[in-house]
Amino acid sequence: MAIKNIVLVHGNFVDGSGWQSVYDHLTADGYRVAVVQNPTLTLDGDVAATHQVLDSLDGPAVLVGHSYGGVVITEAGNHPNVAALAYIAAFAPDTGESVSSLIADPPPGAPVPPILPPVNGFLFLDRDKFAASFAADVPEKLAAFMADSQVPTAVDALNGAVTEPAWRSKPSWYLVATDDHMIPPAAQRAMSERVKATVTETPGSHAVFVSRPAVVAAVISQAAQGLNDQP
């Protein structure tokens, strides 16, 4: 069956509206696109939100995750309606791994995300450092809006560990953002190699889904077409 469904899963500190330009490219190409709005309270809750969207589909889909959304799709991707995974500058954890465990021991010289100390169990990025770390190639006014409209992320979500990585049974694609200051490109490459993904690299910040939507959409379409071209 041809893959015409795409499901987009956002990461931390943003919401699903950031996918709008990617959505526009994909729908213009004839795909049916759904956007998950993660509560970002717990991994289980975000997986449930993703399953709710997947349950509503009329056929197989490419499940796409950005950043922490990569953890969500790794766990949620075992759903029978998921035909492939696409990681966009995203975490791709193995069994027992979480965002917290993957960022616990950064290599020397790696950029450190400006995450503020938790308040009542929730995290934000330092507003004054948001653009440089998350959205360096996004227009200044839009980056400022993204900083001021941050979605609080629960510490519990970052601690959520994967139990059964879907990439072990589903084909995967990965877009490495080579100017990312949130997830180092070297870490992205290591994770993409581990999952045996088809890899594309592009200049871009962590907000590559905002700054380079055509490139992101092309990788997602590549995943769908790669499955459609299989005998």
CORSUL-V836167 format. One record per backbone hydrogen bond with DSSP energy under -0.5 kcal/mol. NH is the residue of the N-H (numbers start at 0). CO is the residue of the C=O. If there is no record, write none. Layout:
nh co
NH CO
NH CO
//
This chain:
nh co
3 1
3 59
4 59
5 31
6 61
7 33
8 63
9 35
12 150
13 10
17 14
18 15
19 16
22 18
23 19
24 20
25 21
26 22
27 23
28 24
29 26
30 25
31 3
32 30
33 5
35 7
37 35
45 41
46 42
47 43
48 44
49 45
50 46
51 47
52 48
53 49
54 50
55 51
55 52
56 53
60 80
61 4
62 60
62 83
63 6
63 61
64 85
65 8
66 87
68 65
69 66
70 67
71 67
72 68
73 69
74 70
75 71
76 72
77 74
78 75
81 78
82 60
82 80
83 60
84 170
85 62
86 172
87 64
87 85
88 86
88 174
90 66
95 161
96 93
98 157
99 157
101 97
102 98
103 100
105 102
109 106
112 110
114 112
115 123
118 121
121 118
122 152
125 113
128 125
129 125
129 126
130 126
132 128
133 129
134 129
134 130
137 134
142 138
143 139
144 140
145 141
146 142
147 143
148 144
149 146
150 12
151 149
152 122
153 39
154 120
156 153
157 153
158 154
159 155
159 156
161 96
165 73
167 164
168 165
169 165
170 82
172 84
173 197
174 86
175 173
175 199
176 174
177 175
177 201
178 203
179 176
180 132
183 181
186 183
187 183
188 184
189 185
190 186
191 187
192 188
193 189
194 190
195 192
196 191
197 171
198 196
199 173
201 175
206 133
207 204
209 206
210 206
211 207
215 211
216 212
217 213
218 214
219 215
220 216
221 217
222 218
223 219
224 220
225 221
226 222
227 223
228 224
229 226
//
